[in-house]
Amino acid sequence: MPIFPVIVAGLAGWAFGALWYSVFAKPWIVVSGVATDANGKPANRKSPLPYVISIVSAMIVAATMYYAFDMLGIVTVSKGFTSGLGIGACFAAPWLATNYGFAGRPFMLTMIDAGYATFGSAVIGAVITLF
């Protein structure tokens, strides 16, 4: 498996997440219950750990999609996008919904996080097919 496409697709998915959570930052902070500082920003935002975890996770998703798309013959951007969308919506989002439901987390948190899992996977899927 070539590493370059995986890195580029993983970075694209991660960058999409940065945009997604910039747009939904305020509602996410409220519904997630994350601790905040005096400015209302997440208290752990200076810790590198969440960023490291998120980028490694995006790379794992990209590598897995690359492998699956290669086996399935998914080579066009549109099929990569829709396949990634399906993976996010039909694999990742339901697991989040199940976990959040049993944990009693707010439905809006499920929608925000599952939305990123769905559309972030679509971005990764589209980018993977560029190589």
C-alpha positions in Angstrom: 0.0 0.0 0.0 1.5 3.4 -1.0 1.9 5.6 2.0 1.5 9.0 0.2 -2.2 8.7 -0.7 -3.0 7.5 2.8 -1.2 10.5 4.3 -2.8 13.0 2.0 -6.3 11.5 2.4 -5.8 11.2 6.2 -4.7 14.9 6.3 -7.7 15.9 4.2 -10.1 14.1 6.5 -8.4 15.6 9.5 -8.5 19.1 8.0 -12.2 18.6 7.2 -12.7 17.8 10.9 -11.0 21.1 11.9 -13.4 22.9 9.6 -16.4 20.9 10.9 -15.7 21.5 14.5 -14.9 25.2 13.9 -18.4 25.5 12.5 -20.0 23.5 15.3 -17.7 24.5 18.1 -20.2 26.4 20.3 -23.0 23.8 20.2 -20.4 20.9 20.5 -18.9 22.5 23.6 -22.4 22.9 25.2 -23.7 19.4 24.4 -20.4 17.5 25.0 -20.0 18.9 28.5 -16.3 19.3 27.9 -14.5 21.4 30.6 -13.8 24.9 29.4 -11.4 27.7 30.4 -12.3 31.2 31.4 -12.8 32.1 27.7 -15.2 29.3 27.0 -12.7 27.2 25.0 -12.0 23.6 25.8 -9.6 23.4 28.7 -7.5 20.7 27.0 -7.0 22.5 23.8 -3.3 23.1 24.5 -2.8 19.4 25.0 -1.4 17.7 21.9 -3.0 14.3 22.8 -6.5 14.9 21.2 -4.8 16.2 18.0 -2.4 13.2 17.9 -5.3 10.8 18.4 -7.4 12.5 15.8 -4.7 12.5 13.1 -3.7 8.9 13.8 -7.4 7.9 13.6 -7.8 9.7 10.2 -4.7 7.9 8.9 -6.2 4.5 10.0 -9.4 5.3 8.3 -7.6 6.4 5.1 -5.4 3.3 5.1 -8.4 1.0 5.6 -10.4 2.8 2.8 -7.4 2.6 0.5 -7.2 -1.1 1.0 -10.9 -1.7 0.6 -11.3 0.6 -2.4 -8.4 -1.2 -4.1 -10.1 -4.6 -3.6 -13.4 -3.3 -4.7 -12.1 -1.4 -7.7 -13.4 2.0 -6.6 -11.4 4.5 -8.7 -13.5 7.5 -9.4 -13.8 10.5 -7.1 -17.6 10.3 -7.2 -17.6 6.6 -6.2 -14.9 7.3 -3.6 -17.0 10.1 -2.1 -20.2 8.1 -2.0 -18.5 5.0 -0.8 -16.8 7.0 2.0 -20.1 8.6 2.8 -21.7 5.2 3.1 -18.9 3.9 5.3 -19.3 6.9 7.6 -23.1 6.9 7.6 -23.5 3.1 7.8 -20.5 2.0 9.9 -19.1 4.8 12.0 -22.2 6.8 12.8 -24.4 3.9 14.1 -21.6 2.9 16.5 -21.4 6.5 17.8 -25.2 6.6 18.1 -25.3 3.3 20.0 -22.5 4.4 22.4 -23.9 7.8 23.0 -27.4 6.5 23.4 -26.4 4.1 26.2 -24.2 6.7 27.8 -27.2 9.1 27.8 -25.3 11.7 25.7 -27.4 14.5 24.1 -28.7 13.6 20.6 -27.2 16.8 19.2 -23.8 15.5 20.2 -24.5 12.3 18.2 -25.5 14.4 15.2 -22.4 16.6 15.3 -19.9 13.8 15.8 -21.7 11.3 13.5 -21.9 14.1 10.9 -18.1 14.5 11.0 -17.7 10.7 10.8 -19.9 10.6 7.8 -18.7 13.6 5.8 -15.1 13.2 6.9 -15.2 9.6 5.6 -16.6 11.0 2.3 -13.7 13.4 2.0 -11.2 10.7 2.7 -12.9 8.4 0.2 -12.8 11.1 -2.5 -9.2 12.0 -1.9 -8.1 8.3 -1.9 -9.3 7.9 -5.5 -7.1 10.8 -6.7 -4.1 8.4 -6.6 
